[in-house]
Amino acid sequence: MKTKIIVNPMANKGNCGKRWPQIRAEIEGHLGPLADGDIAMTRERNHATALAREAVNAGYRRLVSVGGDGTFNEMLNGVISDDRPIAPDLVFAQLPGGTSNELSRSFGQLSLAGASKAIASGLTREIDVFRAEAKGYSGSQVTRYGFVLAIVGAAATISWRAQRVPLLKRLGPFSYVLMTAFTSLTYNPRQYRVRIDDEAEQNLPMWSLMLCSFDGAGEGLMLAPGADPGDRKLDLIMVGDMGHWESLTRIVPNLGDGSYLAHPKVSRRHATRVTIDSDRMVRADVDGESIGQLPMSVTMLPFHLKVAVHR
């Protein structure tokens, strides 16, 4: 299968680029020598989107993301048009080189050797893809395809703040710890209008709302234990009306093992289509990238994406 390797050298604070010779050697140990034309380096944000589309148009059918979940998401958005893949026989793979590598973690392929074996094995597993539509910061509608999670409220604010403070970005995963504590002590719940599938609209005060396809997210977070990334359903988690101290002491410390779900103000259920709105400005995030603000709609799409696995 013709394989294109798309590398984000800036992933994980630039460590991905520094490790690229080691990563390339590991890949070639399983796939054989790589031609220079089969490798592309991203140069700016969303460059992987264009590179992935160009690769498919050039006949590549296996696309390997060398970076984190953000790089994988960019590539995903390059190969979907009008809610369908631009080629039906695509296979994606992730070589973990970013801060967050949820696909690799979920399938037990966090080592370079394990991820490379998955690429070479020919085995695949199907994962879900969803479409998120939100109001962009410029006021126009933004459409983004995702595979891990879509979040609004406090969780999206934490992600937005952690990525936009240069000093914090250099701290890697620890930046999210700092921003989670700070946001918990300053963020007030918003009033939301939520419509789930074909049910009547609900008016609810919430601290955060999360739509998860995988069970984890980020570095060491277990948001939806047991979530199946291929069941064509999103795990909808609503964190209710929390005070500052309550969110800091009862929710945040329990995100690592999923035990926060036992809190009486947290609910969990399945959904395939969710629309969220608010009278206040509320940020929206897909796969760790801020895409804008509410209103946002998230819809599970009627196809699967094949990803490489080694078992």
Secondary structure, DSSP 8 states (H G I E B T S, - for coil): --EEEEE-TTTTTTHHHHHHHHHHHHHHHHH----GGGEEE--STTHHHHHHHHHHHTT--EEEEEE-HHHHHHHHHHSEETTEESSTT-EEEEEE-SS--HHHHHTT--SHHHHHHHHHH--EEEEEEEEEEEE-TTSSEEEEEESSEEEEEHHHHHHHHHHH-HHHHTTTTHHHHHHHHHHHHH---EEEEEEETTS--EEEEESEEEEESSSEETTTEESSTT--TTSS-EEEEEE-S--HHHIIIIIGGGTTTTGGGGSTTEEEEEESEEEEE-SS--EEEETTEEEEEEEEEEEEEEEEEEEE---
